[in-house]
Amino acid sequence: MPSTAGAGLPAGVTLKPSALGGYAVHWKGEFVGWIHRNGPDRWNAYRRAEPPRPGEFLGAFAQDDAVERIARKAGWAGPACDRRRSAPG
């Protein structure tokens, strides 16, 4: 599956299309959460949890914001992301 990285994403974060729709969020090569569309401009964000617990729902946001919320929960502490470019989807 192709991965996506760009100016609209936190440094070290990539998105990979998931088999169930949406995107898996990876930071430094580690799976840290996922997003899926919840309307035209909204994405549900989930932080990965250890089994058997389900993922932690973080809320619904614009795509870049959803990815940044997941990355911050995973430990990313960089500056706010560049919102001029959105990841595909």
N, C-alpha and C positions, 0 to 999 in steps of 0.2 A: 504494500500500500504506500502511496506517496505521502511524504510528510511536508508540512508547511511551516516555515519560519519567516518572519519579516519584521519590518519596522514597527508594526502595530502590536507585536507580542513582546512580553518581557524577555530579557536576555537569557538565552539558554533554554527557552521554551519552544517546543514543537507541537503541532497538532497533527494527528493521524486519523483519517476517516475510520470510524468504527463500523463493525459488521452490523450493528443494530441501528445505525443512523447517528448523526452527530459526530463528535470528535473526541478521541482520547487525548488527554493533555499530558505531555511528558516534560519534565524538567530535568536537565542534565542526564537525559536518557532514561529516567525512571518514571513509570506511570504514577501520576499524582492525582488524577481526577478525570472528569469527563463533562462535556456539555452537550445539550441537545436543544433544538429549536423549540420555542414556546411562543409562537406568533411571528409576525413579519420581522420585527427588530429585537426580539427578546430571546435569550438563551438561558435555560436552567443550568446552574452550575452545581457540581457535586464533587466533594473531596473524597478521595479514596479512603476507605476504612479497612481495617484488618478483618478477615473472615472470623466469625460468621456474621458480623455486623454489616448492615447495608451502608452505602455511601452517605456522607453527611450533606444534606441539602443546604446550599449556601444562599440561594435566592435566584431571582430572575433578573438578568442584566443585559445590556448591549453586549455583543460577542466579545470584544476586547476586554471589557470590564469583567465579564464572567471568567475569562482565562486568567486575568490578573488576580482576581480574588482567590482562585485555586492556587496559583503560584505563590501568593503571599502566605496562604495557609500551609504550604509545603516548605516555607522557609525563605523564599525569595524576598530580598529586602531592597531591591533597586528603586530607582526613581519612578515616578508615574510614567506610564507608557505613552508613546507617541500615538495619538488618536487619529492622525491624518489618514491612516491606512487600516482597513479592517482585514482580518484573515478571511479566506474564502468561505463560502457557505451561504 
